[in-house]
Structure formats: structure tokens, C-alpha cells
Amino acid sequence: MSEIMRGNRIKGKLRAPKAHEDERRCAHKGCSTLLSRYNNREYCYAHAPTKFPRLRGRVAPES
């Protein structure tokens, strides 16, 4: 194993992550949780509305 493995350099410019304004709080009434600058949601994890994933595949017929 005398061969050396080398990776490729990233070409072009790297984009910075989108950041929101500082000191954002959860929108739920009475919650004082401070949200991350990089979290684009308006609620914290505890108060976020429930989202169900899209299920793929066959739907079972109702009997």
C-alpha cells in the first residue's frame, strides 16, 4: 500500500448558514425559551405543532 489517497478540494465559494435576528423567543404564550439563530421556526421543540410525515406506499383498505 504505497499509494496515497487524496481528497478533492472544494472549489468555489462556501455559503454561510442562514441566520435570523438575535434574541428570538418561542411564540407560545408564557414560554421564555430562547431560539437558536439558525432555527427558522417560530416555536421551540416543546410547543411546536405536531407534524406527521408523508407516508408512502399502499393504503390498507378499510373493512
Gaussian input, Z-matrix of N, CA and C with variables (Angstrom, degrees):
# hf/3-21g

backbone

0 1
 N
 C     1     B1
 C     2     B2     1     A1
 N     3     B3     2     A2     1     D1
 C     4     B4     3     A3     2     D2
 C     5     B5     4     A4     3     D3
 N     6     B6     5     A5     4     D4
 C     7     B7     6     A6     5     D5
 C     8     B8     7     A7     6     D6
 N     9     B9     8     A8     7     D7
 C    10    B10     9     A9     8     D8
 C    11    B11    10    A10     9     D9
 N    12    B12    11    A11    10    D10
 C    13    B13    12    A12    11    D11
 C    14    B14    13    A13    12    D12
 N    15    B15    14    A14    13    D13
 C    16    B16    15    A15    14    D14
 C    17    B17    16    A16    15    D15
 N    18    B18    17    A17    16    D16
 C    19    B19    18    A18    17    D17
 C    20    B20    19    A19    18    D18
 N    21    B21    20    A20    19    D19
 C    22    B22    21    A21    20    D20
 C    23    B23    22    A22    21    D21
 N    24    B24    23    A23    22    D22
 C    25    B25    24    A24    23    D23
 C    26    B26    25    A25    24    D24
 N    27    B27    26    A26    25    D25
 C    28    B28    27    A27    26    D26
 C    29    B29    28    A28    27    D27
 N    30    B30    29    A29    28    D28
 C    31    B31    30    A30    29    D29
 C    32    B32    31    A31    30    D30
 N    33    B33    32    A32    31    D31
 C    34    B34    33    A33    32    D32
 C    35    B35    34    A34    33    D33
 N    36    B36    35    A35    34    D34
 C    37    B37    36    A36    35    D35
 C    38    B38    37    A37    36    D36
 N    39    B39    38    A38    37    D37
 C    40    B40    39    A39    38    D38
 C    41    B41    40    A40    39    D39
 N    42    B42    41    A41    40    D40
 C    43    B43    42    A42    41    D41
 C    44    B44    43    A43    42    D42
 N    45    B45    44    A44    43    D43
 C    46    B46    45    A45    44    D44
 C    47    B47    46    A46    45    D45
 N    48    B48    47    A47    46    D46
 C    49    B49    48    A48    47    D47
 C    50    B50    49    A49    48    D48
 N    51    B51    50    A50    49    D49
 C    52    B52    51    A51    50    D50
 C    53    B53    52    A52    51    D51
 N    54    B54    53    A53    52    D52
 C    55    B55    54    A54    53    D53
 C    56    B56    55    A55    54    D54
 N    57    B57    56    A56    55    D55
 C    58    B58    57    A57    56    D56
 C    59    B59    58    A58    57    D57
 N    60    B60    59    A59    58    D58
 C    61    B61    60    A60    59    D59
 C    62    B62    61    A61    60    D60
 N    63    B63    62    A62    61    D61
 C    64    B64    63    A63    62    D62
 C    65    B65    64    A64    63    D63
 N    66    B66    65    A65    64    D64
 C    67    B67    66    A66    65    D65
 C    68    B68    67    A67    66    D66
 N    69    B69    68    A68    67    D67
 C    70    B70    69    A69    68    D68
 C    71    B71    70    A70    69    D69
 N    72    B72    71    A71    70    D70
 C    73    B73    72    A72    71    D71
 C    74    B74    73    A73    72    D72
 N    75    B75    74    A74    73    D73
 C    76    B76    75    A75    74    D74
 C    77    B77    76    A76    75    D75
 N    78    B78    77    A77    76    D76
 C    79    B79    78    A78    77    D77
 C    80    B80    79    A79    78    D78
 N    81    B81    80    A80    79    D79
 C    82    B82    81    A81    80    D80
 C    83    B83    82    A82    81    D81
 N    84    B84    83    A83    82    D82
 C    85    B85    84    A84    83    D83
 C    86    B86    85    A85    84    D84
 N    87    B87    86    A86    85    D85
 C    88    B88    87    A87    86    D86
 C    89    B89    88    A88    87    D87
 N    90    B90    89    A89    88    D88
 C    91    B91    90    A90    89    D89
 C    92    B92    91    A91    90    D90
 N    93    B93    92    A92    91    D91
 C    94    B94    93    A93    92    D92
 C    95    B95    94    A94    93    D93
 N    96    B96    95    A95    94    D94
 C    97    B97    96    A96    95    D95
 C    98    B98    97    A97    96    D96
 N    99    B99    98    A98    97    D97
 C   100   B100    99    A99    98    D98
 C   101   B101   100   A100    99    D99
 N   102   B102   101   A101   100   D100
 C   103   B103   102   A102   101   D101
 C   104   B104   103   A103   102   D102
 N   105   B105   104   A104   103   D103
 C   106   B106   105   A105   104   D104
 C   107   B107   106   A106   105   D105
 N   108   B108   107   A107   106   D106
 C   109   B109   108   A108   107   D107
 C   110   B110   109   A109   108   D108
 N   111   B111   110   A110   109   D109
 C   112   B112   111   A111   110   D110
 C   113   B113   112   A112   111   D111
 N   114   B114   113   A113   112   D112
 C   115   B115   114   A114   113   D113
 C   116   B116   115   A115   114   D114
 N   117   B117   116   A116   115   D115
 C   118   B118   117   A117   116   D116
 C   119   B119   118   A118   117   D117
 N   120   B120   119   A119   118   D118
 C   121   B121   120   A120   119   D119
 C   122   B122   121   A121   120   D120
 N   123   B123   122   A122   121   D121
 C   124   B124   123   A123   122   D122
 C   125   B125   124   A124   123   D123
 N   126   B126   125   A125   124   D124
 C   127   B127   126   A126   125   D125
 C   128   B128   127   A127   126   D126
 N   129   B129   128   A128   127   D127
 C   130   B130   129   A129   128   D128
 C   131   B131   130   A130   129   D129
 N   132   B132   131   A131   130   D130
 C   133   B133   132   A132   131   D131
 C   134   B134   133   A133   132   D132
 N   135   B135   134   A134   133   D133
 C   136   B136   135   A135   134   D134
 C   137   B137   136   A136   135   D135
 N   138   B138   137   A137   136   D136
 C   139   B139   138   A138   137   D137
 C   140   B140   139   A139   138   D138
 N   141   B141   140   A140   139   D139
 C   142   B142   141   A141   140   D140
 C   143   B143   142   A142   141   D141
 N   144   B144   143   A143   142   D142
 C   145   B145   144   A144   143   D143
 C   146   B146   145   A145   144   D144
 N   147   B147   146   A146   145   D145
 C   148   B148   147   A147   146   D146
 C   149   B149   148   A148   147   D147
 N   150   B150   149   A149   148   D148
 C   151   B151   150   A150   149   D149
 C   152   B152   151   A151   150   D150
 N   153   B153   152   A152   151   D151
 C   154   B154   153   A153   152   D152
 C   155   B155   154   A154   153   D153
 N   156   B156   155   A155   154   D154
 C   157   B157   156   A156   155   D155
 C   158   B158   157   A157   156   D156
 N   159   B159   158   A158   157   D157
 C   160   B160   159   A159   158   D158
 C   161   B161   160   A160   159   D159
 N   162   B162   161   A161   160   D160
 C   163   B163   162   A162   161   D161
 C   164   B164   163   A163   162   D162
 N   165   B165   164   A164   163   D163
 C   166   B166   165   A165   164   D164
 C   167   B167   166   A166   165   D165
 N   168   B168   167   A167   166   D166
 C   169   B169   168   A168   167   D167
 C   170   B170   169   A169   168   D168
 N   171   B171   170   A170   169   D169
 C   172   B172   171   A171   170   D170
 C   173   B173   172   A172   171   D171
 N   174   B174   173   A173   172   D172
 C   175   B175   174   A174   173   D173
 C   176   B176   175   A175   174   D174
 N   177   B177   176   A176   175   D175
 C   178   B178   177   A177   176   D176
 C   179   B179   178   A178   177   D177
 N   180   B180   179   A179   178   D178
 C   181   B181   180   A180   179   D179
 C   182   B182   181   A181   180   D180
 N   183   B183   182   A182   181   D181
 C   184   B184   183   A183   182   D182
 C   185   B185   184   A184   183   D183
 N   186   B186   185   A185   184   D184
 C   187   B187   186   A186   185   D185
 C   188   B188   187   A187   186   D186

   B1=1.4444
   B2=1.5170
   B3=1.2793
   B4=1.4481
   B5=1.5229
   B6=1.3465
   B7=1.4666
   B8=1.5288
   B9=1.3059
   B10=1.4575
   B11=1.5201
   B12=1.3299
   B13=1.4578
   B14=1.5228
   B15=1.2936
   B16=1.4626
   B17=1.5187
   B18=1.3241
   B19=1.4524
   B20=1.5166
   B21=1.3195
   B22=1.4566
   B23=1.5235
   B24=1.2948
   B25=1.4589
   B26=1.5218
   B27=1.3226
   B28=1.4563
   B29=1.5123
   B30=1.3191
   B31=1.4607
   B32=1.5187
   B33=1.2771
   B34=1.4578
   B35=1.5197
   B36=1.3147
   B37=1.4523
   B38=1.5236
   B39=1.3108
   B40=1.4578
   B41=1.5171
   B42=1.3175
   B43=1.4575
   B44=1.5172
   B45=1.2868
   B46=1.4606
   B47=1.5218
   B48=1.3255
   B49=1.4598
   B50=1.5242
   B51=1.3271
   B52=1.4619
   B53=1.5270
   B54=1.3014
   B55=1.4599
   B56=1.5262
   B57=1.3198
   B58=1.4599
   B59=1.5204
   B60=1.3256
   B61=1.4633
   B62=1.5371
   B63=1.3068
   B64=1.4614
   B65=1.5271
   B66=1.3183
   B67=1.4696
   B68=1.5346
   B69=1.3166
   B70=1.4687
   B71=1.5217
   B72=1.3038
   B73=1.4611
   B74=1.5236
   B75=1.3261
   B76=1.4632
   B77=1.5238
   B78=1.3340
   B79=1.4657
   B80=1.5266
   B81=1.3266
   B82=1.4612
   B83=1.5208
   B84=1.3227
   B85=1.4618
   B86=1.5303
   B87=1.3221
   B88=1.4517
   B89=1.5213
   B90=1.3133
   B91=1.4653
   B92=1.5288
   B93=1.3194
   B94=1.4680
   B95=1.5218
   B96=1.3382
   B97=1.4557
   B98=1.5223
   B99=1.3191
   B100=1.4560
   B101=1.5280
   B102=1.3314
   B103=1.4584
   B104=1.5233
   B105=1.3148
   B106=1.4504
   B107=1.5303
   B108=1.3137
   B109=1.4735
   B110=1.5225
   B111=1.3253
   B112=1.4567
   B113=1.5286
   B114=1.3233
   B115=1.4536
   B116=1.5218
   B117=1.3355
   B118=1.4634
   B119=1.5262
   B120=1.3007
   B121=1.4675
   B122=1.5180
   B123=1.3301
   B124=1.4547
   B125=1.5208
   B126=1.3395
   B127=1.4560
   B128=1.5255
   B129=1.3357
   B130=1.4595
   B131=1.5295
   B132=1.3217
   B133=1.4597
   B134=1.5279
   B135=1.3224
   B136=1.4625
   B137=1.5273
   B138=1.3285
   B139=1.4632
   B140=1.5226
   B141=1.3005
   B142=1.4690
   B143=1.5294
   B144=1.3211
   B145=1.4607
   B146=1.5291
   B147=1.3191
   B148=1.4603
   B149=1.5151
   B150=1.3230
   B151=1.4600
   B152=1.5164
   B153=1.3108
   B154=1.4504
   B155=1.5168
   B156=1.3311
   B157=1.4633
   B158=1.5205
   B159=1.3074
   B160=1.4582
   B161=1.5205
   B162=1.3174
   B163=1.4515
   B164=1.5126
   B165=1.3051
   B166=1.4458
   B167=1.5218
   B168=1.2898
   B169=1.4465
   B170=1.5170
   B171=1.3159
   B172=1.4460
   B173=1.5215
   B174=1.3131
   B175=1.4699
   B176=1.5156
   B177=1.3332
   B178=1.4661
   B179=1.5146
   B180=1.3351
   B181=1.4595
   B182=1.5370
   B183=1.3338
   B184=1.4732
   B185=1.5171
   B186=1.3421
   B187=1.4631
   B188=1.4932
   A1=110.38
   A2=116.57
   A3=119.92
   A4=111.84
   A5=116.65
   A6=119.59
   A7=110.10
   A8=116.60
   A9=122.21
   A10=108.31
   A11=116.23
   A12=120.99
   A13=108.69
   A14=116.11
   A15=121.06
   A16=109.45
   A17=115.36
   A18=121.05
   A19=110.75
   A20=116.22
   A21=121.36
   A22=109.86
   A23=116.49
   A24=120.49
   A25=109.45
   A26=115.40
   A27=120.55
   A28=107.84
   A29=115.91
   A30=120.50
   A31=109.44
   A32=116.59
   A33=121.19
   A34=110.57
   A35=115.55
   A36=120.54
   A37=109.75
   A38=115.39
   A39=120.91
   A40=108.79
   A41=116.13
   A42=120.27
   A43=110.49
   A44=116.15
   A45=120.99
   A46=108.94
   A47=118.64
   A48=120.21
   A49=110.40
   A50=115.95
   A51=120.39
   A52=108.99
   A53=115.54
   A54=120.97
   A55=108.85
   A56=115.27
   A57=121.66
   A58=108.91
   A59=116.07
   A60=119.65
   A61=110.58
   A62=115.82
   A63=121.63
   A64=110.84
   A65=115.22
   A66=123.58
   A67=113.08
   A68=117.16
   A69=119.45
   A70=108.54
   A71=116.68
   A72=122.75
   A73=109.53
   A74=115.59
   A75=121.99
   A76=108.84
   A77=117.26
   A78=122.07
   A79=112.67
   A80=117.63
   A81=120.75
   A82=109.28
   A83=116.65
   A84=121.48
   A85=110.02
   A86=116.99
   A87=122.33
   A88=114.59
   A89=118.76
   A90=121.61
   A91=108.90
   A92=116.14
   A93=120.13
   A94=111.77
   A95=117.86
   A96=121.20
   A97=110.47
   A98=115.53
   A99=121.99
   A100=108.53
   A101=117.44
   A102=122.06
   A103=110.71
   A104=115.71
   A105=121.80
   A106=110.36
   A107=116.74
   A108=120.97
   A109=110.76
   A110=117.38
   A111=121.70
   A112=112.55
   A113=117.94
   A114=122.97
   A115=108.01
   A116=117.73
   A117=119.54
   A118=112.89
   A119=118.83
   A120=121.35
   A121=110.74
   A122=116.30
   A123=119.41
   A124=113.18
   A125=117.51
   A126=121.99
   A127=110.43
   A128=116.40
   A129=120.48
   A130=108.27
   A131=116.73
   A132=121.10
   A133=111.49
   A134=117.30
   A135=121.26
   A136=112.63
   A137=118.46
   A138=121.48
   A139=113.91
   A140=118.03
   A141=120.96
   A142=109.53
   A143=117.70
   A144=119.84
   A145=110.66
   A146=115.34
   A147=120.56
   A148=110.45
   A149=115.55
   A150=121.64
   A151=107.68
   A152=116.13
   A153=120.81
   A154=108.69
   A155=117.28
   A156=119.55
   A157=111.47
   A158=115.12
   A159=120.47
   A160=107.15
   A161=116.08
   A162=120.19
   A163=109.12
   A164=115.71
   A165=120.28
   A166=109.14
   A167=114.40
   A168=118.66
   A169=111.60
   A170=113.98
   A171=120.47
   A172=111.11
   A173=116.95
   A174=122.19
   A175=107.18
   A176=116.01
   A177=120.09
   A178=109.44
   A179=117.76
   A180=119.88
   A181=110.65
   A182=114.95
   A183=119.33
   A184=108.89
   A185=117.17
   A186=121.34
   A187=111.36
   D1=65.78
   D2=179.00
   D3=-89.79
   D4=-6.57
   D5=179.99
   D6=-77.95
   D7=145.34
   D8=179.87
   D9=-107.55
   D10=130.25
   D11=178.40
   D12=-89.22
   D13=130.09
   D14=-179.67
   D15=-126.18
   D16=145.84
   D17=177.01
   D18=-94.04
   D19=170.22
   D20=177.68
   D21=-94.22
   D22=144.80
   D23=175.87
   D24=-77.16
   D25=149.90
   D26=176.07
   D27=-78.97
   D28=124.82
   D29=-179.31
   D30=-100.97
   D31=150.51
   D32=179.77
   D33=91.29
   D34=-172.32
   D35=-177.93
   D36=-95.81
   D37=143.09
   D38=175.42
   D39=-89.59
   D40=138.62
   D41=179.31
   D42=-87.75
   D43=138.84
   D44=175.57
   D45=-77.56
   D46=148.45
   D47=178.28
   D48=-65.68
   D49=148.89
   D50=179.56
   D51=-70.10
   D52=130.92
   D53=-179.54
   D54=-121.26
   D55=143.25
   D56=178.19
   D57=-101.35
   D58=174.87
   D59=-177.33
   D60=-62.35
   D61=158.89
   D62=-179.15
   D63=-74.24
   D64=162.41
   D65=174.66
   D66=57.54
   D67=47.69
   D68=174.51
   D69=-89.18
   D70=137.71
   D71=-179.34
   D72=-116.32
   D73=159.77
   D74=177.71
   D75=-60.57
   D76=140.57
   D77=-176.95
   D78=-80.11
   D79=-6.84
   D80=179.55
   D81=-70.25
   D82=138.04
   D83=-176.64
   D84=-64.82
   D85=123.64
   D86=177.43
   D87=90.87
   D88=-4.52
   D89=179.43
   D90=-92.77
   D91=131.37
   D92=-178.43
   D93=-111.55
   D94=20.87
   D95=-179.15
   D96=-67.93
   D97=130.02
   D98=178.64
   D99=-85.25
   D100=124.82
   D101=-178.80
   D102=-86.66
   D103=152.31
   D104=178.15
   D105=-68.39
   D106=152.14
   D107=177.03
   D108=-63.44
   D109=-25.67
   D110=-174.50
   D111=-98.15
   D112=-1.98
   D113=177.27
   D114=-86.52
   D115=117.63
   D116=-175.90
   D117=-89.92
   D118=3.01
   D119=179.71
   D120=-86.14
   D121=163.50
   D122=-179.57
   D123=-98.65
   D124=-10.64
   D125=179.55
   D126=-116.63
   D127=153.90
   D128=173.88
   D129=-76.57
   D130=174.52
   D131=-176.40
   D132=-61.78
   D133=-37.99
   D134=-177.08
   D135=-69.06
   D136=-27.46
   D137=-175.62
   D138=-112.06
   D139=4.14
   D140=-179.84
   D141=-68.33
   D142=140.21
   D143=177.06
   D144=-64.02
   D145=147.54
   D146=-178.08
   D147=-70.16
   D148=132.05
   D149=176.26
   D150=-120.62
   D151=133.42
   D152=178.45
   D153=-102.99
   D154=137.12
   D155=-178.93
   D156=-69.67
   D157=156.04
   D158=176.65
   D159=-75.10
   D160=122.51
   D161=-179.81
   D162=-92.94
   D163=133.66
   D164=179.82
   D165=-107.91
   D166=155.98
   D167=177.89
   D168=115.03
   D169=-166.46
   D170=-175.60
   D171=-82.54
   D172=140.72
   D173=176.76
   D174=-90.88
   D175=130.70
   D176=179.78
   D177=-69.98
   D178=132.70
   D179=179.72
   D180=-71.00
   D181=142.30
   D182=178.74
   D183=-79.77
   D184=138.29
   D185=-179.20
   D186=-101.87

